[in-house]
């Protein structure tokens, strides 16, 4: 049997080379690179057996309702907040993600943010650009501090939070974690300290690093009240999802010095508007912000190996279900009536 797989928002430049190699001769691919569901041809939606999606397009009943044969939605990535799980379940479609790629890269990125800020690398580099002789005076920088013996608080202790904890311990950091959804004893196996509230974590952490999914519960989690609870001079790192942090409140906390520095791989809107106040001040490199804010373009997951893994593993998930009825990494199982699943 031959299957048709539709990708509406491909994040690779080729004609699905990895996907075709992984799926073999039994699959045909329709590949698009758009954010607009209306740009997907209706005739392709009508015949596709699966959606293999990235993170650029909202997937809800607008698209799902036109794909009458589609049996599964697979996300080539971890986060799935752009997919309406209830709409998919109502149509009898399981939604699966790809959690087993990019873990090392995102954890590495979080630690890279930490090291860059704590060692003053952005400020040193900028000073050397301005005057090659000036940095040799070794001025004190806003974010610089010894990290050995400091406390890093991890909000989320899943795969990436765990990988970050192991890296942090290797640098001599004390690790505190808050995650109400991780089973008891995980912290013992990792050798970290568990706390039972976000507030308790914020009050003892010299560095706060976010590793939780975006859900209604976590949207805006790091708001003005959270910043008020943090220790003075804290470093904030976000490699999770942009809307978890209220960037207006972060801007104020940076201005007052409550937050010494921040490393953000994600923002509430991607790409962001250059007129958003914190983004504008970053672009203009205003004196008060120099060396204190690091931004990267939602690229923490990225490496040649990780890109290949995301493509291969997500395709394997699609084909495993279409050809053999096997489900892995199901994320809407609690909403799905299996008796109504499309076959």
N, C-alpha and C positions, 0 to 999 in steps of 0.2 A: 504494500500500500504506500502511496506517495502522499506526503504531507506538505502543506503550505504554511510558512511561518512569516509573519509580518512584523517588521521593526519600524516603528514610526519615527524614531528620534535617535538614530544610530550615532554613537560617539566614537567612530573610527572612520578612517579615510577610504578604505578599500571596499570592494564589493563582497563583503561578508566572507572573506577568505577563510578565517578561522572557523566560522560557523558552518560553512559548507563542508570543510574538511571533517569537522566533528560529527555532523549529522549524516554525512555520506550521501549516497545516491537517492535515498528515499525522501529527500526534502528539497523543496523549492523555496527561495527567499525573495520577499519584496522588501527593499531597503529604502527608507526615506530619512531625511534629516530636517525635520521641521518641528515647531512647537504648536502648530495649528492643526487641530484634528480635521478641519474642513479641507485640508490639503491632501488628505489620504484618499485615493480613488475609491469610490463606492464599490466598484467591481472587485477590487482586491479585498476590501473588508468583507464582502459577501462570501468569499471562498476560503478565507484564511482559517487554519485550524488552531493557530496559537499566536498570541502576541509575545514578542520578545522585546522588552522595553528597557530604556535607559532612564534618565531622570529629567528629560527636557519637556515632556508633555504630560498634562493632566489626563489620567485615565479614569473615566467615569462613564455613566450611562450614555453620554453623548456619543462616545466611540463604541462602547460595548453593545449598545442597542442596534448598531448597524452590522455587527459581526455575528450573524445568526449561527454560523458553524463553529465559531471559536470555542475551544474547549479548555484553554488554560492561559493564564497570564504569568509570565516569568520575568522577574526584574533582574537585569544584569548588574547587580549591585546589592547592597545591604538595605539601605533605607527605602521605604515604600510609602511614605506619607503623601506622595502625589497620586497614589492609586486608591480609588474608593473601594474599599474591601467589601462593603455592604452591597454596592451596585454589582460587583463581580459575583458575589454569593447569590444574589437574587436571580442572576442569569445562569446559575449553575456552574460557575467557573471558579476553580481553585486559583489562588494567587500564591506564588512561590518566590522566594528571593534567593540570593546567592551570597551567603554569609561567609563562605570559606575562601575568600580572596581578599587581598589588601590589608589584612590584619596587621602584619608586620610593618607595612608602609605607614599606616595611620599612627600606630604607636611610635614609630621612629619620628614622624613629623611632630607629634606632640612633644617629644623629648628635644627635638631640634629647636622648636620654639622656646622651650625652657632654657636650653643652653645659650641660645643666641641672646635672649633677654638678660639672663643672669650674668653672663660674661661681658655684656655691654658691646657686643659685636656690631650692631647697627650704628651705635653712636661713635664707636671708634672708626668705623669705616667712613661715616659721613665727615667726621673731623679730618681724616686724612685726605679726603677729596678736597676739602676747603683749604687745608694748609698742611702740607706733608710733614712740617716740623712740629706742629702744635701737639699732636697726640703723645709725643714722647714725654710730656709733662704728667701723663697719667692722671687726668682729672677724674674725680668721682662721678660715676654715671648713675642715673636715676634708678635703674633696675639691677645694678650689679650687686651680687651678694654671693657668699659661699653657700653652695647647695648641700654639701655634706652636713647632715644633722638637721636640715630643714624638713618641714612637713609638707608633703603634697597630698591634697585631698582629691580623690577620684570620685566623680559623680557618675556612677555606672561601673559595674564590675563584670561585664560580659567578656566577650572574646578580646576586644580591643582594650578595654579597661584592664583586663588581666595582663595582657602583653605590655601595657604601659607600666603597670605595677612592678613587673619583673625587671624592666629596664630601670625604673626609678630606684629600686632597691640596689641595683648594681652601682649606682652613683652615690650610695650612702644616704639616700633620702628615707625619712620615716614616712610610711604610706598609711593613710587613713582612707576608708572607702564607705560610701553610702549607696546602697542599692537594695530597695525593699523587695525586689523580685528575684534575687539570687539566693539560693538555698543556704541555710545556716551551715557553717563549717567550711564554706569556700574560703573565707578569710583565714581560717586556720591552715588550710592546705597551702595558701600563698604566703603565709607569714605576714599578714597585714592586719591593721586594727579596723574593726567594723564599728560604725556608729549608726544610730537608729533614726537620725533626722538630718535633713540638709543643714539646718541651723547649727547642729552640733559639729558638722564637718567644717562649715564656713568659719566658725569661731576659733578653730585650732590650726588652720591651714595657711602656710606661707605661700603656697601655690595651689590654685584650684584648676583642675583639668576636667573637661566635660566629655563623657563617653556614653551618654544615654541617647535613646531614640527620640525623635520628635513625636509627641503624642499630645492630646489635649491636656494631659497632666503636666507635661514638661514645657509646653509653649509658654514663653515668658517666665520661666522658672528663675532665671537670674535677673531679677528686677531691682528697683531701688532699695527695697527692703533687704534683699539678699546682699547687696553691696554694703548696706549699713551694718550687717552682721559680720562682714569680713574683717580680717585683721588689717591694720594700716600697712600700706606698702605691698599688698598682695599682688601676685602675678596671676593673670587669668588666661587660660588656654582653652580654645574651643575648636575641636576637630570633628564635632558631631553634626549639629544642624544649626543654621543661623538663627531661626526664631526662638531658640532656647534662651538667647540673651537679648535683653532689651538694650539696644545700642544707644538709645538716648540716655538711659541710666548709666551705661558704661562710660559714655562721653563725660557725664558729670563727675563720675567717680575718678576718671583720669585727670580731670581738671583740678579736682580738690586734692589729688595725691593719694586718695584712699586706695586706688589701684595704681601701682607703680608702672605696670606695663601689661600689655595684652598681645597675645598671638591668636589671630582668627583666620582659620581656613575657610570659614563659612559665614555667610551674612544673611539677614532676613530676606533680601531680594537679590537674586543672582542672574545676570550681573547687576551690581548696585547702580543706583543713580549717582553721578558725580556731584549732584547737588545735595545729597544727604549730608547733614552737617559733619559727622565724624569722618565720612569718606572724603569730603571736600578738604577738611583740615589735614587729613593724611596726604592727599595729593599735593597740597600746597606746602607740606612739610613745615607747618607752623612751629615756631621755636618751642612752645610748651609741650609739643607732642613728639619732637624729634627723638628717634631711637626708642620710643615707648610703645609704639603700635606697629605690629607686623601683620601684614595681610597677604594671604596667598589665595589663588582662585579655585577653591574647592578641589585642590589637587593633592591632598594628603594621601589619597589612595593610589596615586599614580606611579607606576614604574612599568617598564616593558613587560616584566614578568607578571605583574598584577593585571595589566590590561589583557594579556593573553588568558590568564586564569579566569577573569570575569566572563570573557567571551566563550571559552571552552566549557566552563562549568554550567553556565546558564543554558547553553545549547544542549548539554547532556541532560539537564533537568527537563527541558521541553521534550526531547526525543524519548526519554524514559517514560514520560507519561503518555505521549501520543502512541508510541509503539508497544508499550508493555503495561500501561496503566499504573506505573509506579510514581508515587508522589514523594518528593523530598523537599524539606524546608518550607512546608506549608504555613502560611501566615494568616489565613482567614478561615481556618478550620472550625473555630467556634461559631462562625456565622453561616457555614455551609451546610445545606441539607444534602447529604451524599446521595439520597435517593433521587434528587433532581439534577444531578451532575450530567452534563452533556456527554454523550458517547458517540 
